Amino acid sequence: MLKALPKNLDKALNELKNSEKELVRLVVDLIRFKSENPPVEDYDIQLYIRDFLNQAGLGCELHDPGDKAWALTSSFGDGSDGFIFYGHADVVPAGDPSRWVHSPFSGEVVGDRIHGRGASDMKAGLAAELFA
């Protein structure tokens, strides 16, 4: 259980605030991938995430278990310590796009909200993990 806030929390929050546009851009980019399941027809979103991690200086590998579901692993340092971020990049099918106020794969930003399939489950969560 967390007993006290970290001493450097203010610094971390300031860095996050200064990078807000970059984080929003990442969420929007992820939403724009039509990664509906079923059917999973391509894995472009995983390739994007792999490239994002590689550009951040983290080694990243794709693993294909052969059942139309890829896994990504990334590492840094000597491997003596570690942590796991877990998430998924697929989304429930959007259905009839005409029933959406904003296109389901637009990632449209209106005010302080990002609209689109995966904005709350789970593409924004993936962006937060990647950004961390």
C-alpha positions in Angstrom: 0.0 0.0 0.0 1.2 3.5 -0.9 1.8 5.4 2.4 3.0 8.7 1.1 3.2 10.4 -2.3 6.6 10.2 -3.9 8.7 13.4 -3.3 9.2 13.9 -7.1 5.5 13.7 -7.9 5.2 17.4 -8.7 8.1 17.1 -11.1 6.5 14.1 -12.8 3.1 15.9 -13.1 4.8 19.0 -14.6 6.6 16.9 -17.1 3.3 15.2 -18.0 1.6 18.6 -18.4 4.4 19.9 -20.6 4.0 16.8 -22.8 0.2 16.8 -23.0 0.0 17.5 -26.7 2.4 14.6 -27.5 0.3 12.3 -25.3 -3.0 13.3 -27.0 -1.4 12.8 -30.4 -0.4 9.3 -29.4 -4.0 8.5 -28.2 -5.4 9.9 -31.5 -2.9 7.9 -33.6 -3.9 4.7 -31.8 -7.6 5.3 -32.2 -7.2 5.8 -35.9 -6.2 2.2 -36.4 -9.2 0.1 -37.3 -8.3 -2.8 -35.0 -11.7 -4.4 -34.7 -12.0 -7.9 -33.3 -13.6 -9.8 -34.8 -12.2 -9.8 -37.4 -8.5 -9.1 -36.9 -7.3 -8.4 -40.4 -4.0 -6.7 -39.8 -1.5 -5.8 -37.1 -0.5 -2.3 -38.1 -1.2 -1.0 -34.6 1.3 -3.4 -33.1 3.9 -2.4 -35.7 3.2 1.3 -34.8 3.7 0.5 -31.1 6.9 -1.5 -31.8 8.2 1.5 -33.8 7.2 3.9 -31.0 9.1 1.9 -28.4 12.1 1.5 -30.7 12.3 5.2 -31.2 12.2 5.7 -27.4 15.3 3.6 -27.2 13.6 0.5 -25.9 14.2 -2.8 -27.6 10.9 -4.3 -28.8 10.1 -7.7 -30.3 6.9 -9.0 -31.9 5.9 -12.6 -31.0 3.4 -14.4 -33.2 1.8 -17.3 -31.3 0.0 -18.4 -34.6 -3.6 -17.6 -33.5 -4.0 -14.1 -35.0 -2.8 -12.5 -31.8 0.6 -10.9 -31.6 2.4 -10.1 -28.4 4.9 -7.3 -27.9 7.8 -7.4 -25.5 10.2 -4.6 -24.7 13.1 -4.3 -22.4 15.9 -2.0 -21.2 18.8 -2.3 -18.9 20.4 -5.5 -17.9 17.2 -7.3 -17.1 17.8 -7.8 -13.4 14.7 -5.8 -12.5 11.5 -5.4 -14.4 7.9 -4.6 -14.6 5.0 -5.5 -16.9 2.5 -3.2 -18.7 -0.4 -5.2 -20.0 -3.1 -4.2 -22.4 -4.7 -5.0 -25.7 -4.9 -3.1 -29.0 -8.1 -4.6 -30.4 -11.5 -3.0 -30.0 -15.1 -4.2 -30.3 -16.6 -3.6 -33.8 -18.0 0.0 -34.1 -21.2 -1.2 -35.9 -23.0 1.3 -38.0 -20.8 4.4 -38.3 -23.8 6.6 -39.1 -24.9 6.1 -35.5 -21.8 7.7 -34.1 -21.7 11.5 -33.4 -18.0 11.4 -34.3 -16.5 8.9 -36.6 -15.4 5.8 -34.6 -11.9 5.8 -35.9 -11.3 9.6 -36.2 -9.7 10.2 -32.8 -11.4 13.6 -33.0 -10.5 16.0 -30.2 -13.4 18.2 -29.1 -12.7 20.4 -26.1 -11.0 18.2 -23.5 -12.3 14.9 -24.9 -11.0 12.5 -27.4 -13.7 10.6 -29.4 -13.4 7.2 -31.0 -13.5 3.5 -30.6 -10.9 2.6 -27.9 -10.8 6.0 -26.3 -11.7 4.5 -23.0 -10.9 0.8 -23.6 -8.1 0.4 -24.2 -6.2 2.6 -26.6 -5.9 5.6 -24.1 -4.7 3.1 -21.5 -2.1 1.8 -23.9 -0.9 5.3 -24.7 -0.6 6.0 -20.9 1.5 2.9 -20.6 3.7 3.7 -23.6 4.1 7.3 -22.5 5.2 6.2 -19.0 
